[in-house]
Amino acid sequence: MRFSFSAIAISTLSLVSSALAAFPNPGKVSGSVDVHDPAICRNSAGKWFLFSTAPGIGIRTSTDRYGA
């Protein structure tokens, strides 16, 4: 069976949009973060990680994003 490019593109876009809609927005971060090039992510257990650069690679963790 042969699929057209547009059918594959539409299928891919619908899968990506549904995956993005299923992931919750992390919310607003307030206070002094004092990091350079921050990246934040959450593991499956609900623990948050904040990675930063300069000087070195800093890693901070939190269970609620408001403190350690």
N, CA and C of each residue as an Amber inpcrd file, in Angstrom:
protein
   204
   0.8440000  -1.1620000   0.0000000   0.0000000   0.0000000   0.0000000
   0.8980000   1.2360000   0.0000000   0.5170000   2.2110000  -0.7660000
   1.3390000   3.4030000  -0.8900000   0.6300000   4.5860000  -0.2330000
   1.3840000   5.3140000   0.5980000   0.8330000   6.4800000   1.2800000
   1.3870000   7.7440000   0.6450000   0.5660000   8.7470000   0.5680000
   1.0360000  10.0180000   0.0380000   1.7750000  10.7910000   1.1340000
   2.6040000  11.7020000   0.7050000   3.3660000  12.5220000   1.6480000
   2.4330000  13.3140000   2.5560000   1.3540000  13.8470000   2.0000000
   0.4430000  14.6580000   2.8220000  -0.2550000  13.8150000   3.8850000
  -0.5920000  12.5660000   3.5810000  -1.2240000  11.7020000   4.5840000
  -0.2610000  11.3940000   5.7170000   0.9890000  11.1440000   5.3860000
   2.0010000  10.8770000   6.4140000   2.2540000  12.1300000   7.2410000
   2.3260000  13.2890000   6.5930000   2.5640000  14.5460000   7.3100000
   1.4140000  14.8680000   8.2570000   0.1870000  14.6800000   7.8080000
  -0.9720000  14.9550000   8.6650000  -0.9960000  14.0050000   9.8530000
  -0.6930000  12.7390000   9.6190000  -0.6500000  11.7670000  10.7160000
   0.4220000  12.1300000  11.7340000   1.5870000  12.5040000  11.2530000
   2.6860000  12.8760000  12.1420000   2.3360000  14.1150000  12.9520000
   1.7840000  15.1220000  12.3110000   1.4170000  16.3510000  13.0220000
   0.3400000  16.1010000  14.0680000  -0.6130000  15.2400000  13.7730000
  -1.6500000  14.9630000  14.7650000  -1.0870000  14.2050000  15.9590000
  -0.1490000  13.2930000  15.7260000   0.4830000  12.5780000  16.8380000
   1.3080000  13.5170000  17.7080000   2.0650000  14.4110000  17.0800000
   2.8940000  15.3560000  17.8290000   2.0180000  16.3100000  18.6330000
   0.9560000  16.8200000  18.0300000   0.1030000  17.7660000  18.7540000
  -0.6090000  17.0950000  19.9230000  -1.0110000  15.8440000  19.7690000
  -1.6540000  15.1620000  20.8950000  -0.6580000  14.8670000  22.0100000
   0.5850000  14.5710000  21.6560000   1.6090000  14.3350000  22.6790000
   1.9160000  15.6220000  23.4370000   1.9820000  16.7390000  22.7400000
   2.2520000  18.0180000  23.4000000   1.0850000  18.4440000  24.2830000
  -0.1240000  18.1610000  23.8710000  -1.2890000  18.5330000  24.6640000
  -1.3790000  17.7070000  25.9400000  -0.8320000  16.4990000  25.9310000
  -0.9050000  15.6210000  27.0950000   0.1010000  16.0030000  28.1750000
   1.1580000  16.7380000  27.8270000   2.1790000  17.1090000  28.7980000
   1.7870000  18.4170000  29.4680000   1.7230000  18.4630000  30.8070000
   1.2960000  19.6860000  31.4920000   2.3700000  20.7750000  31.4540000
   1.9180000  22.0030000  31.3960000   2.8180000  23.1430000  31.4560000
   3.4150000  23.2090000  32.8630000   4.7340000  23.4170000  33.0100000
   5.3360000  23.3960000  34.3430000   4.9250000  24.5540000  35.2380000
   4.3420000  25.6010000  34.6930000   3.9060000  26.7160000  35.5210000
   4.9560000  27.8070000  35.6270000   4.5790000  28.8990000  36.2680000
   5.4530000  30.0590000  36.3930000   6.4600000  29.8390000  37.5120000
   7.7100000  30.1480000  37.2220000   8.7760000  30.0710000  38.2260000
   8.9870000  31.4740000  38.7720000   9.0140000  31.6170000  40.0850000
   9.2020000  32.9300000  40.6930000  10.3970000  32.8970000  41.6260000
  10.8440000  34.0680000  42.0040000  11.9930000  34.1550000  42.8970000
  13.2970000  34.2570000  42.1300000  14.3800000  34.2300000  42.8440000
  15.7050000  34.3410000  42.2500000  16.2410000  32.9580000  41.9200000
  16.4110000  32.6980000  40.6530000  16.9290000  31.4040000  40.2240000
  18.4460000  31.4710000  40.0700000  18.9640000  32.6000000  39.6150000
  20.4030000  32.8390000  39.4720000  21.1350000  31.7100000  38.7540000
  20.6810000  31.3820000  37.5610000  21.3690000  30.3850000  36.7470000
  21.5500000  30.9230000  35.3390000  22.5400000  30.3830000  34.6460000
  22.8060000  30.7370000  33.2620000  22.4230000  29.5480000  32.3940000
  21.6990000  29.7730000  31.3160000  21.2240000  28.7170000  30.4090000
  20.4200000  27.6570000  31.1530000  19.3340000  28.0340000  31.8380000
  18.5910000  27.0420000  32.6230000  17.8120000  26.0620000  31.7500000
  17.6990000  24.8550000  32.2350000  16.8410000  23.8250000  31.6410000
  16.1730000  23.0940000  32.7920000  14.8580000  22.9290000  32.7160000
  14.1340000  22.2730000  33.7960000  13.3820000  21.0780000  33.2270000
  13.3760000  19.9830000  33.9810000  12.6380000  18.7920000  33.5680000
  12.1660000  18.0400000  34.8040000  11.2340000  17.1190000  34.5990000
  10.6530000  16.3500000  35.6990000  10.7410000  14.8730000  35.3540000
  11.1160000  14.0500000  36.3360000  11.1660000  12.6090000  36.0870000
   9.8120000  11.9760000  36.3810000   9.6970000  10.6860000  36.1430000
   8.4080000  10.0030000  36.2920000   7.9390000   9.9310000  37.7430000
   8.8480000  10.1000000  38.6960000   8.4790000  10.0810000  40.1160000
   8.0060000  11.4480000  40.6100000   8.0620000  12.4790000  39.7560000
   7.6010000  13.8040000  40.1320000   8.6860000  14.7220000  40.6640000
   9.9320000  14.3260000  40.6020000  11.0410000  15.1600000  41.0740000
  11.4840000  16.0800000  39.9410000  11.6630000  17.3660000  40.2570000
  12.0790000  18.3710000  39.2840000  13.5860000  18.5510000  39.3370000
  14.1910000  18.7870000  38.1780000  15.6240000  19.0210000  38.0560000
  15.8470000  20.3270000  37.3120000  16.7550000  21.1560000  37.8380000
  17.1540000  22.3900000  37.1770000  18.6320000  22.2650000  36.8540000
  18.9620000  22.2850000  35.5670000  20.3440000  22.2030000  35.1130000
  20.7710000  23.5830000  34.6330000  21.9970000  23.9740000  34.9390000
  22.4850000  25.2860000  34.5290000  23.9740000  25.2140000  34.2170000
  24.4700000  26.2800000  33.5880000  25.8930000  26.3630000  33.2550000
  26.4990000  27.6030000  33.8860000  27.7930000  27.6750000  33.8710000
  28.6060000  28.8180000  34.2650000  28.4970000  29.1380000  35.7440000
  29.4300000  28.8460000  36.5600000  30.6140000  28.0440000  36.2660000
  30.2890000  26.5590000  36.4150000  30.7150000  25.7580000  35.4990000
  30.4600000  24.3210000  35.5480000  29.0110000  23.9890000  35.2360000
  28.6230000  22.7750000  35.5510000  27.2470000  22.3190000  35.3530000
  26.5940000  22.1870000  36.7190000  25.6180000  23.0350000  36.9860000
  24.9100000  22.9800000  38.2600000  23.6280000  22.1830000  38.1300000
  23.3040000  21.4030000  39.1550000  22.0640000  20.6320000  39.1730000
  21.3600000  20.8940000  40.4960000  20.1250000  21.3650000  40.4210000
  19.3030000  21.5620000  41.6140000  18.0720000  20.6780000  41.4780000
  17.5810000  20.1590000  42.5930000  16.3980000  19.3030000  42.5590000
  15.3350000  19.8330000  43.5120000  14.0890000  19.4880000  43.2150000
  12.9710000  19.8990000  44.0470000  11.8010000  18.9530000  43.8110000
  10.9840000  18.7810000  44.8190000   9.7790000  17.9800000  44.6420000
   8.5810000  18.8410000  44.2830000   8.6870000  20.1680000  44.4880000
   7.5540000  21.0460000  44.2110000   7.9190000  22.3040000  43.4270000
   9.1560000  22.4410000  42.9660000   9.6750000  23.5870000  42.2130000
   9.7880000  24.8570000  43.0450000   9.5490000  24.8120000  44.3550000
   9.6160000  26.0120000  45.1830000  10.7460000  25.9700000  46.1900000
  11.4560000  24.8880000  46.2780000  12.5540000  24.7900000  47.2310000
  13.1180000  23.3920000  47.2450000  14.2040000  23.2470000  47.9180000
  14.8640000  21.9360000  47.9420000  14.2640000  21.0530000  49.0060000
